[in-house]
Amino acid sequence: MTIETEIKSNVLHEGIHQLKEHGVVIGYLKESTAVDKSAIVTPDGKNLGDFCCDHHAVEAAWLHHHNIHQRTERRERIPRSLLVMALMAMMSR
């Protein structure tokens, strides 16, 4: 079974994107100007860390939002369209 979802990116400030899934904010993507990394901050202010690319940052936000922590769960439940959504977030910069 594939779970289809859509994550949209809104630019809040230069280098900061708000990530929404079905109208609910699931995190904020921040571009790092010092190094080529992306950071994710949850709506409640928790920093999930720096990630090597937008794809992994968006994936971390989605996993945290859905409270998925085990690796086996991740493989089964991450929507296939997640990479496309991360690329959309990058293109909107």
C-alpha positions as CSV (number, residue, x, y, z in Angstrom):
1,M,0.0,0.0,0.0
2,T,1.3,3.4,-0.9
3,I,0.4,6.5,1.1
4,E,0.0,9.6,-1.1
5,T,0.6,12.9,0.5
6,E,1.5,16.4,-0.6
7,I,3.9,18.7,1.1
8,K,3.9,22.4,0.1
9,S,6.6,24.9,0.7
10,N,5.9,28.6,1.4
11,V,8.8,31.1,1.6
12,L,8.6,32.9,5.0
13,H,11.9,34.8,4.8
14,E,14.9,34.4,2.6
15,G,16.3,30.9,3.2
16,I,13.3,29.8,5.4
17,H,10.5,27.6,4.0
18,Q,7.4,26.5,5.8
19,L,6.5,22.9,5.1
20,K,2.8,22.0,5.1
21,E,1.1,18.7,4.7
22,H,-2.7,18.9,3.9
23,G,-2.7,22.5,5.3
24,V,-1.0,21.6,8.6
25,V,2.5,23.0,9.3
26,I,4.9,20.1,9.8
27,G,8.2,22.0,10.0
28,Y,10.4,24.7,8.8
29,L,13.3,24.2,6.3
30,K,16.2,26.5,6.8
31,E,19.1,26.8,4.3
32,S,22.5,27.1,6.0
33,T,24.6,29.9,4.4
34,A,27.8,28.8,6.1
35,V,27.7,25.2,4.8
36,D,25.8,23.3,2.1
37,K,23.2,21.9,4.5
38,S,19.5,22.2,5.3
39,A,18.1,22.3,8.9
40,I,14.6,21.4,10.0
41,V,12.8,23.0,13.0
42,T,9.5,21.6,14.1
43,P,6.4,23.9,14.7
44,D,7.0,23.6,18.4
45,G,10.6,24.9,18.0
46,K,12.6,21.6,18.3
47,N,15.6,21.5,16.0
48,L,15.9,18.2,14.3
49,G,19.4,18.9,13.1
50,D,21.3,19.6,9.9
51,F,20.8,17.4,6.9
52,C,23.0,17.0,3.8
53,C,20.1,17.9,1.4
54,D,16.5,19.1,1.3
55,H,15.3,15.6,0.5
56,H,16.6,14.2,3.8
57,A,15.5,17.3,5.7
58,V,11.9,17.1,4.4
59,E,11.9,13.3,5.1
60,A,12.9,14.0,8.7
61,A,10.1,16.5,9.1
62,W,7.6,14.1,7.7
63,L,8.8,11.2,9.9
64,H,8.8,13.4,13.0
65,H,5.3,14.7,12.3
66,H,4.0,11.2,11.9
67,N,6.0,10.0,14.9
68,I,7.8,7.3,13.0
69,H,11.1,6.3,14.5
70,Q,11.9,2.7,13.7
71,R,13.8,2.0,10.5
72,T,11.4,-0.8,9.5
73,E,8.4,1.4,9.9
74,R,10.2,4.1,7.8
75,R,10.6,1.8,4.8
76,E,7.0,0.8,4.8
77,R,5.3,4.1,5.4
78,I,7.3,6.9,3.7
79,P,5.3,8.0,0.6
80,R,6.9,7.5,-2.7
81,S,6.2,11.1,-3.7
82,L,8.4,12.4,-0.8
83,L,11.4,13.0,-3.1
84,V,9.2,14.9,-5.6
85,M,7.9,17.1,-2.7
86,A,11.5,17.8,-1.5
87,L,12.5,18.8,-5.0
88,M,9.5,21.1,-5.2
89,A,10.6,22.8,-2.0
90,M,14.1,23.3,-3.5
91,M,12.7,24.7,-6.8
92,S,10.6,27.2,-4.9
93,R,13.8,28.9,-3.5
